[in-house]
Each structure stands twice: as C-alpha cells, then as structure tokens.
Amino acid sequence: MAGVGGIGDVGTGGPGKLDLNAVVTSIDVALTSANDNVKAKIGGVSGDGADDPAKLAELQHAINSWSVMYNIRSTVVKSIKDVMMSILQKV
C-alpha cells in the first residue's frame, strides 16, 4: 500500500516502510519519560521543597510537557484510526 507523503509503503518496518506501531511506540517511550519526570518533580516539591517557587515552576513545566505528550499521542492515534476507517470505507 502506498505510503503517506512519499514515505514509502505502509507495512511492518524496513527500508522505505512506515510502521504505525513503531510511531505509537516511540510516542509511548517519550510519554513514559515525561511521566517519570513528573514523578521526580513531585518528589522534589514534597517536604522542604513545598514552598520553593523554582521547584514549583519546574513541576508546572513538567506537568505541561506531560500534558502535551498525552495530547500528541491522542491526536496521532485518532488520526491513524480515521485514516484506517477512511481506507476501509473506500474498499
């Protein structure tokens, strides 16, 4: 099947192939990293760091990054679903 934007064939990987599972997996890896970062920042603001504005700002930034990553994953998965539904409707 032809790929999107000249990427090549859609398949399970390999040269010139677009692997949709790999796309979602790579986003999940970044999401796990963002999640771990948020957990670490939460640990930094507990106890003595609870009133440190710099640590609270770092936590807010980490939460914003985490939120953006979840939104990206949701958008990508929905786009893949929409493309697949469109393909199935045309068959």
N, C-alpha and C positions, 0 to 999 in steps of 0.2 A: 504494500500500500504506500502511496506517495506520502512523503513527509510534509511537515509544515515549514513554510518559509525557506525552502531549499535545504533543509537539514538532512534529508535523505529519507530512507524507508523507515516506517514505524515498525518496530519489532522488539526483540528482547535484548538488544545491545549489539555491540560490534561496531566496526568502522562504518560510518555513514548511517547509523541507525539511531532512532530516538526511542529510548526506553522510558516509558512513562512511570514505571515502578521506581526506576533509579531517580527520576526527578522528585517524586514524593519522598523517597527515602533520604535524599540529600537535604530536603527541607526539614524532615524529621530530625536529622542529625543536628542541624542548626537550631532547631526548636529545643532539643534536649540540652544543648549548650546554653541557650538563653534561659531555660528553666533552672539549670544548675547555678547560673549566675544570679538569678533572683533569689534562690535559696541561700546562697552565700551572702548576698547583701542583706537579707532579712536577719541572718545571724549576726551581721555587723552592727545592726541598729538595736539589738536587744541588750538589755543591761545598761552599761555606761554609755553606749553609743546612741541611746534613745533620744537624746536631746542635741545631738551633733548635726547641725544643718548640712554639712558637707556629706555626711553618710546618708542622711535622708534624701538629699538630692541624687546621690549615686543610686539609691534604691529606686527612686522615682524613674530615673533613666533606665535602669534595668527592667523595671516593670513595663515601661513604654516600649522598649525593644522586644520584650516577650510578647506584648500585645500585637505589635506589628508582624512578628513572625507567625503568630496564630492566624492573623488576617490574611497573610500571604498564602499560608497553607490552605486555608479555607477557600480562597479565591482560585487557587490552582486546581484543587480537587473539583470544585464546582465547574470550572472551565473544561476540564477533562471529561467530566460527566456530560456536560452539554454537547461537546464535540461528538462523543460516542453516541449520544441519543440522536443527534442530527444525522450521523452516518447510518444508524440503524433505520431511521425513518426513510432514508433515501434508497435503501436496499429493497 
